[in-house]
Amino acid sequence: MTYLFSMWKNTRMIVLVAVCAAIYAAALIAFKTAIPLVPGIAEVRVAGVFLVVFGFLFGPAGAWGLGLGNLIGDVFGGTFGPGSLGGFVGNLLQGYAIYSLWINLAPIAGKHYEWKAGNPLSWVRYILITMLSSGVCAVMIAVWVDLLGIVPYSVLSKIIVLNNVVGGMVGVLLLIAVYDITRGQLGLLWIDVMDLERPVRRATGPLGAWVLTAGVVLGLTSGLIPYLPPSILGPASAGIIILGCLLM
Amino acid sequence: MIISLFQDRDSWLHRLDPRTKMIGTIMLFAMTLSFNDPLYVAFITAAIVCTAVSAHAIGALWKLRLILMLLVLFSVALWPFFAEGPTTLWSWRSLKVSRESLLFGVAMGLRLATFVITGLLLLATTRNEEMTNGLIKMKLPYPVAFALSTALRLVPTFAGAGATIVEAQVSRGLDLESKNPALRMGKLIPLAVPMFISAIRYTNLLAMALESKGFTPDAARTLYYEPVMKTRDWAILASLSILVALCLYLRLGLDLGVVMAGRM
């Protein structure tokens, strides 16, 4: 999690946080009431196309941007409440999971932090990371919202994961279209902005990636395991996900 | 483009320090979370609506009347099937609705609506700048507050740029009037590329402007608008603290305001 905090010393990364948050919030507000799924809580998210793109291109700045953007979306959309805290944490951790898993999810982790549309491994990594990071966001938000008694865990976790996976899959088109411009012309790929030749991978990183994966699988399959209700498995899987994030 | 819920009025709530309003909002959230009996939650909801009326913020509330109604209806329809109670009213195979789960659903609908109304009350009476300055005074690190306030300013700019891009494409024949929402969404996705590029270009310009003026993220700051806590702010916070304590005592000490035990 080092980069998630050290980025606040870099002016360009701070501006990237603001820009990512504003784009994400603008897209959220524009389609907030277009197709509601759970009124005031979840809707068909056109803004979901930005999730993986921001997390991958802008790394920690993208993660903070997603968290703050979701919060601002709630503020301007008129749905600000205690649930917004879960939305902030869920979106922040989704962004964090995207750039961290890219270099930590052994054995498919990339040695270099780059996207190559012609390389099948880039696609496998993208699809897996989209699904896992969406699961992170879904479990974290659904646990919090269920705890507050707003929407049941088993309903919301499925809606969020489906929404984010669809957004992420469509978002690959955006990534293909903007990757070269962002990296080559604008020099805004996060490792370049932070002057890193390649991000440092912690010794516990791959373990953390698999702990996070276990937490997501457990969280999303809760309800299918006999004698273990989602009210126990949900918070347990959220704890495992946080542990995985700390290890990465 | 104007995207703001703030209503510029001269009410007692508008004049409060932003920190009072933010902490007060959290206290109201805590009070609402103390009960799951619809009667008790309805009492808190009514008190907050009265506060909105006295602060001339009812207009902002009226704008969201549809979403508030949907929140309550959705909750009433959903929760009875996910919470279990002893007094069965209706059952079919594994589906069961009890008196307690139905009341719990009503309470959760009211709770959710109360959250939204409380949040709305804060936003309708507090400017974005006041909010960020209040957060800085509450020791939020300056770079985070800077990013937040910049994002708040940029949202209308980017939303406006997005609307211009959409209008430009519609004038060139793009059909966004399709009744099929999936088809309509599919046509909106390619528009994300110019929106993204135009917004990201802004990053370098803004960063250069900041660096040329010697912006240092961790330098000590002074504020043009300095929020000051007055006697009325302390009085309101003290009153709300007493009310929170009373709600917790009613729930935890006397076990009142509960239709479903073991649930928040």
Boltz contact constraints between the chains, C-beta under 6 A:
constraints:
  - contact:
      token1: [A, 8]
      token2: [B, 143]
      max_distance: 6.0
  - contact:
      token1: [A, 9]
      token2: [B, 217]
      max_distance: 6.0
  - contact:
      token1: [A, 11]
      token2: [B, 207]
      max_distance: 6.0
  - contact:
      token1: [A, 11]
      token2: [B, 210]
      max_distance: 6.0
  - contact:
      token1: [A, 11]
      token2: [B, 211]
      max_distance: 6.0
  - contact:
      token1: [A, 11]
      token2: [B, 215]
      max_distance: 6.0
  - contact:
      token1: [A, 12]
      token2: [B, 207]
      max_distance: 6.0
  - contact:
      token1: [A, 14]
      token2: [B, 143]
      max_distance: 6.0
  - contact:
      token1: [A, 14]
      token2: [B, 147]
      max_distance: 6.0
  - contact:
      token1: [A, 14]
      token2: [B, 217]
      max_distance: 6.0
  - contact:
      token1: [A, 15]
      token2: [B, 203]
      max_distance: 6.0
  - contact:
      token1: [A, 15]
      token2: [B, 206]
      max_distance: 6.0
  - contact:
      token1: [A, 15]
      token2: [B, 207]
      max_distance: 6.0
  - contact:
      token1: [A, 16]
      token2: [B, 203]
      max_distance: 6.0
  - contact:
      token1: [A, 17]
      token2: [B, 147]
      max_distance: 6.0
  - contact:
      token1: [A, 18]
      token2: [B, 147]
      max_distance: 6.0
  - contact:
      token1: [A, 18]
      token2: [B, 150]
      max_distance: 6.0
  - contact:
      token1: [A, 18]
      token2: [B, 151]
      max_distance: 6.0
  - contact:
      token1: [A, 19]
      token2: [B, 199]
      max_distance: 6.0
  - contact:
      token1: [A, 19]
      token2: [B, 203]
      max_distance: 6.0
  - contact:
      token1: [A, 21]
      token2: [B, 151]
      max_distance: 6.0
  - contact:
      token1: [A, 22]
      token2: [B, 151]
      max_distance: 6.0
  - contact:
      token1: [A, 22]
      token2: [B, 154]
      max_distance: 6.0
  - contact:
      token1: [A, 22]
      token2: [B, 155]
      max_distance: 6.0
  - contact:
      token1: [A, 22]
      token2: [B, 158]
      max_distance: 6.0
  - contact:
      token1: [A, 23]
      token2: [B, 158]
      max_distance: 6.0
  - contact:
      token1: [A, 23]
      token2: [B, 199]
      max_distance: 6.0
  - contact:
      token1: [A, 25]
      token2: [B, 155]
      max_distance: 6.0
  - contact:
      token1: [A, 26]
      token2: [B, 155]
      max_distance: 6.0
  - contact:
      token1: [A, 26]
      token2: [B, 158]
      max_distance: 6.0
  - contact:
      token1: [A, 26]
      token2: [B, 159]
      max_distance: 6.0
  - contact:
      token1: [A, 35]
      token2: [B, 181]
      max_distance: 6.0
  - contact:
      token1: [A, 39]
      token2: [B, 70]
      max_distance: 6.0
  - contact:
      token1: [A, 39]
      token2: [B, 71]
      max_distance: 6.0
  - contact:
      token1: [A, 39]
      token2: [B, 74]
      max_distance: 6.0
  - contact:
      token1: [A, 40]
      token2: [B, 67]
      max_distance: 6.0
  - contact:
      token1: [A, 40]
      token2: [B, 71]
      max_distance: 6.0
  - contact:
      token1: [A, 46]
      token2: [B, 185]
      max_distance: 6.0
  - contact:
      token1: [A, 49]
      token2: [B, 192]
      max_distance: 6.0
  - contact:
      token1: [A, 68]
      token2: [B, 148]
      max_distance: 6.0
  - contact:
      token1: [A, 68]
      token2: [B, 151]
      max_distance: 6.0
  - contact:
      token1: [A, 72]
      token2: [B, 151]
      max_distance: 6.0
  - contact:
      token1: [A, 76]
      token2: [B, 3]
      max_distance: 6.0
  - contact:
      token1: [A, 78]
      token2: [B, 64]
      max_distance: 6.0
  - contact:
      token1: [A, 78]
      token2: [B, 120]
      max_distance: 6.0
  - contact:
      token1: [A, 79]
      token2: [B, 116]
      max_distance: 6.0
  - contact:
      token1: [A, 80]
      token2: [B, 119]
      max_distance: 6.0
  - contact:
      token1: [A, 81]
      token2: [B, 115]
      max_distance: 6.0
  - contact:
      token1: [A, 81]
      token2: [B, 116]
      max_distance: 6.0
  - contact:
      token1: [A, 81]
      token2: [B, 119]
      max_distance: 6.0
  - contact:
      token1: [A, 82]
      token2: [B, 29]
      max_distance: 6.0
  - contact:
      token1: [A, 149]
      token2: [B, 108]
      max_distance: 6.0
  - contact:
      token1: [A, 149]
      token2: [B, 264]
      max_distance: 6.0
  - contact:
      token1: [A, 150]
      token2: [B, 112]
      max_distance: 6.0
  - contact:
      token1: [A, 152]
      token2: [B, 82]
      max_distance: 6.0
  - contact:
      token1: [A, 170]
      token2: [B, 189]
      max_distance: 6.0
  - contact:
      token1: [A, 174]
      token2: [B, 192]
      max_distance: 6.0
  - contact:
      token1: [A, 177]
      token2: [B, 193]
      max_distance: 6.0
  - contact:
      token1: [A, 178]
      token2: [B, 196]
      max_distance: 6.0
